[in-house]
Amino acid sequence: MAAILSKTDERREDSVAKKGLLTLKKMGYSMPVDAPAYQPPPYYYRSVKAIAVAYETDSDAALAAIPAPLELAEPATAILSFYDYPFTTFGPYLEAIMALNVEFKGRPYVYIQQIMVDTEPPMLAGREIWGFPKKLATIGFKAERDMIYGTLERPTGIRLASAIVRPERKIKKVAPPMDVASLRVLPAAEGPKHRPVCAEIVETITEVTMLNAWEGNGSVAFAEHSTLDPWDRFPVKRIISATHTEYDMYLPAGRVIAKL
């Protein structure tokens, strides 16, 4: 009996749990920490091609989509834009953005209300670092005859939004891009009844080197409605501007400017 107890005690001693060796200093920048999905900022973009159509929209619809610390700039202006990124340090990808002109403490910003991309690295980094509400979608960016156009489908075959721009006049003096505001929310692990771990407004200031800039006629359309992705929530009252630009961009980390 004594011999049996001795062997049992020996087995228990060998099975004592040991702490893991992975510490914060040894972890990668993003998850999974031993094989990060993306590298730390800053990020670099070259030869970007973009179209943007700004239009006046309904104030009540815009206010309902803007977080409380921000104020709606008047007249209520929405911007539908499409981007072709042939080279970035995330890899090449396409993007579509629905934004609103806002203010915070008297300073103008573009608030990212909806955003779609077609690859994972910029989607993951955008959501986790800056709070850009990115989802994956099927995006098109093409030129045909004298028009440049972008399309957004989610799921593929369901056309949520499109924009067309005809470049007509070279823009002699290009205004610097407005700083970007976004809402970063991380839900609590305990569930929806608990306060989010993070609910904050993040400011992002990009550096742009403009290569070409054109203005002309443009239009936007929202062919189908989706309650899952309501890109048509801002009705079109009148077109304000339509532009086509080409540029290089430097995208740094963001900065928290307000907490909800």
C-alpha positions as CSV (number, residue, x, y, z in Angstrom):
1,M,0.0,0.0,0.0
2,A,2.8,2.4,0.9
3,A,4.5,1.7,-2.5
4,I,1.2,2.6,-4.3
5,L,0.8,5.9,-2.5
6,S,4.3,6.8,-3.3
7,K,3.7,6.3,-7.0
8,T,0.5,8.3,-6.9
9,D,2.2,11.3,-5.1
10,E,4.9,11.2,-7.7
11,R,2.4,11.5,-10.6
12,R,0.7,14.4,-8.9
13,E,4.0,16.3,-8.5
14,D,4.8,15.8,-12.2
15,S,1.4,17.2,-13.3
16,V,1.6,20.5,-11.5
17,A,0.3,23.3,-13.8
18,K,3.0,25.7,-15.1
19,K,2.4,29.3,-16.1
20,G,2.7,30.3,-19.8
21,L,5.8,32.1,-21.0
22,L,4.0,34.5,-23.4
23,T,4.1,38.1,-22.0
24,L,3.1,41.5,-23.5
25,K,6.7,42.2,-24.4
26,K,6.8,39.0,-26.5
27,M,3.4,39.5,-28.2
28,G,3.0,40.8,-31.8
29,Y,1.2,44.0,-32.5
30,S,-2.1,42.5,-33.5
31,M,-4.0,39.2,-33.1
32,P,-3.1,36.4,-33.3
33,V,-0.2,37.6,-31.2
34,D,2.1,34.9,-32.5
35,A,1.2,35.6,-36.1
36,P,-0.1,39.2,-36.4
37,A,-2.8,39.9,-39.1
38,Y,-1.2,43.3,-39.8
39,Q,1.9,45.2,-38.9
40,P,2.0,48.4,-36.7
41,P,1.3,51.9,-38.3
42,P,2.2,53.9,-40.2
43,Y,1.0,52.6,-43.6
44,Y,1.9,53.8,-47.1
45,Y,-0.2,54.2,-50.2
46,R,1.0,55.0,-53.7
47,S,-0.8,56.0,-56.9
48,V,-4.2,56.0,-55.3
49,K,-7.2,56.6,-57.7
50,A,-10.4,58.0,-56.1
51,I,-13.8,59.4,-57.1
52,A,-16.0,61.3,-54.6
53,V,-19.5,62.7,-55.0
54,A,-20.7,65.1,-52.3
55,Y,-24.4,65.8,-52.0
56,E,-26.8,67.6,-49.7
57,T,-28.9,65.3,-47.7
58,D,-31.6,65.3,-45.0
59,S,-30.4,66.7,-41.6
60,D,-32.5,64.4,-39.5
61,A,-31.2,61.3,-41.2
62,A,-27.6,62.5,-40.8
63,L,-28.0,63.5,-37.1
64,A,-29.4,60.0,-36.3
65,A,-26.1,58.5,-37.6
66,I,-23.7,60.8,-35.8
67,P,-22.4,60.0,-32.3
68,A,-23.2,62.6,-29.6
69,P,-19.8,64.3,-29.2
70,L,-19.9,65.3,-32.9
71,E,-22.0,68.1,-34.5
72,L,-23.5,68.1,-38.0
73,A,-22.0,70.7,-40.3
74,E,-24.6,72.6,-42.3
75,P,-25.9,72.1,-44.9
76,A,-26.0,68.4,-44.1
77,T,-23.5,66.8,-46.6
78,A,-22.9,63.2,-47.3
79,I,-19.9,62.0,-49.5
80,L,-19.9,58.7,-51.4
81,S,-16.4,57.8,-52.5
82,F,-14.6,54.9,-54.1
83,Y,-10.9,54.1,-54.1
84,D,-8.5,51.9,-56.0
85,Y,-5.3,51.3,-54.1
86,P,-2.8,49.5,-56.5
87,F,0.0,49.6,-53.9
88,T,-0.3,49.9,-50.1
89,T,1.6,48.2,-47.2
90,F,-1.6,46.3,-46.6
91,G,-1.4,45.0,-50.2
92,P,-3.7,46.2,-53.1
93,Y,-7.4,46.6,-52.4
94,L,-10.6,48.5,-53.3
95,E,-12.6,50.6,-50.9
96,A,-16.0,52.4,-50.7
97,I,-16.9,55.0,-48.0
98,M,-20.0,56.8,-47.0
99,A,-19.1,59.9,-44.9
100,L,-20.7,63.0,-43.4
101,N,-19.3,66.4,-42.8
102,V,-19.2,67.1,-39.1
103,E,-17.5,69.4,-36.5
104,F,-15.9,68.8,-33.1
105,K,-15.2,71.8,-30.9
106,G,-15.5,74.0,-33.9
107,R,-13.0,72.0,-36.0
108,P,-14.2,70.3,-39.3
109,Y,-14.0,66.6,-39.8
110,V,-15.2,63.9,-42.2
111,Y,-17.0,61.3,-40.1
112,I,-16.7,57.7,-41.5
113,Q,-20.3,56.3,-41.3
114,Q,-20.0,53.2,-43.5
115,I,-16.9,51.7,-45.1
116,M,-16.3,48.5,-47.1
117,V,-13.1,46.9,-48.4
118,D,-12.4,43.7,-50.4
119,T,-9.5,42.2,-48.4
120,E,-8.9,41.2,-44.7
121,P,-5.7,43.1,-43.6
122,P,-7.1,46.7,-44.1
123,M,-10.5,45.6,-42.7
124,L,-8.9,44.2,-39.5
125,A,-6.5,47.1,-39.0
126,G,-9.2,49.7,-39.8
127,R,-11.7,48.3,-37.2
128,E,-9.1,47.7,-34.4
129,I,-6.9,50.7,-34.7
130,W,-9.1,53.6,-35.8
131,G,-12.7,52.3,-35.4
132,F,-13.4,52.4,-39.1
133,P,-16.5,50.2,-39.4
134,K,-15.2,48.1,-42.2
135,K,-16.9,45.1,-43.7
136,L,-15.9,42.9,-46.7
137,A,-17.8,43.5,-49.9
138,T,-17.5,43.2,-53.7
139,I,-16.3,46.6,-55.0
140,G,-15.7,47.8,-58.5
141,F,-13.6,50.8,-59.7
142,K,-13.5,51.2,-63.5
143,A,-13.3,53.7,-66.3
144,E,-15.5,53.6,-69.4
145,R,-15.5,56.2,-72.2
146,D,-15.3,59.5,-70.4
147,M,-16.6,58.3,-67.1
148,I,-15.0,56.8,-64.0
149,Y,-17.4,54.8,-61.8
150,G,-17.5,52.8,-58.6
151,T,-19.9,50.0,-57.5
152,L,-20.6,48.4,-54.2
153,E,-22.3,45.0,-53.8
154,R,-23.0,43.1,-50.6
155,P,-23.6,40.2,-51.0
156,T,-22.3,39.9,-54.6
157,G,-25.1,40.8,-57.0
158,I,-27.0,43.1,-54.6
159,R,-26.0,46.6,-55.7
160,L,-26.0,48.8,-52.6
161,A,-24.4,52.0,-54.0
162,S,-22.7,53.4,-57.1
163,A,-21.1,56.7,-58.1
164,I,-20.2,58.1,-61.5
165,V,-17.8,61.0,-62.2
166,R,-16.9,62.6,-65.5
167,P,-13.7,64.6,-65.0
168,E,-14.0,67.8,-67.0
169,R,-11.8,70.5,-65.4
170,K,-8.4,70.3,-63.7
171,I,-8.6,71.7,-60.1
172,K,-5.9,74.4,-59.9
173,K,-5.7,74.7,-56.1
174,V,-6.5,71.5,-54.2
175,A,-7.7,72.0,-50.6
176,P,-6.0,69.7,-48.1
177,P,-8.1,66.7,-47.0
178,M,-10.2,67.2,-43.9
179,D,-9.2,65.2,-40.8
180,V,-11.1,62.0,-40.2
181,A,-13.3,61.1,-37.2
182,S,-14.5,57.6,-36.5
183,L,-16.3,55.8,-33.7
184,R,-14.4,52.9,-32.2
185,V,-16.6,50.5,-30.2
186,L,-15.4,47.2,-28.6
187,P,-18.3,45.2,-27.0
188,A,-17.9,43.8,-23.5
189,A,-17.1,40.1,-23.2
190,E,-19.9,39.7,-20.7
191,G,-22.6,40.6,-23.3
192,P,-24.8,43.5,-24.5
193,K,-26.1,44.4,-21.1
194,H,-22.6,45.6,-20.1
195,R,-20.9,48.8,-21.1
196,P,-18.6,48.5,-24.1
197,V,-14.9,48.0,-23.2
198,C,-14.3,51.0,-25.5
199,A,-16.5,53.7,-27.0
200,E,-14.6,56.6,-28.3
201,I,-14.1,59.1,-31.1
202,V,-10.8,58.6,-32.9
203,E,-9.1,61.3,-35.0
204,T,-6.9,60.4,-38.0
205,I,-4.8,62.9,-39.8
206,T,-3.5,61.6,-43.1
207,E,-0.7,63.2,-45.2
208,V,-1.6,63.4,-48.9
209,T,0.7,64.3,-51.9
210,M,-1.7,65.2,-54.7
211,L,-0.7,64.0,-58.2
212,N,-3.8,65.0,-60.2
213,A,-7.2,66.5,-59.3
214,W,-10.2,66.9,-61.5
215,E,-13.8,68.1,-61.1
216,G,-16.9,67.7,-63.2
217,N,-20.3,66.2,-63.3
218,G,-21.3,63.2,-61.2
219,S,-24.1,61.2,-59.7
220,V,-24.9,58.6,-57.0
221,A,-27.4,55.8,-56.9
222,F,-28.7,53.3,-54.4
223,A,-30.3,50.5,-56.3
224,E,-31.3,48.3,-53.5
225,H,-32.1,48.6,-49.8
226,S,-30.5,46.4,-47.2
227,T,-31.4,46.6,-43.5
228,L,-28.0,45.0,-42.8
229,D,-26.1,47.6,-44.7
230,P,-28.2,50.8,-45.1
231,W,-26.1,52.8,-47.5
232,D,-29.3,54.5,-48.8
233,R,-30.2,56.1,-45.5
234,F,-29.1,59.5,-46.6
235,P,-31.4,60.8,-49.4
236,V,-30.0,62.8,-52.2
237,K,-31.3,66.4,-52.4
238,R,-28.7,67.9,-54.7
239,I,-25.2,67.2,-56.0
240,I,-22.6,69.5,-54.5
241,S,-19.4,68.3,-56.2
242,A,-17.9,65.4,-58.1
243,T,-14.1,64.9,-58.2
244,H,-11.5,62.5,-59.4
245,T,-8.1,62.5,-57.7
246,E,-4.8,60.7,-57.8
247,Y,-2.4,60.9,-54.9
248,D,0.1,59.2,-52.6
249,M,-0.9,58.9,-48.9
250,Y,0.7,58.4,-45.5
251,L,-1.6,56.9,-42.9
252,P,-0.5,57.2,-39.3
253,A,-2.0,55.9,-36.0
254,G,-5.0,57.7,-34.6
255,R,-5.7,59.7,-31.5
256,V,-8.6,59.5,-29.1
257,I,-10.4,62.9,-28.9
258,A,-13.6,62.0,-27.0
259,K,-15.1,59.2,-25.0
260,L,-18.8,58.3,-25.0
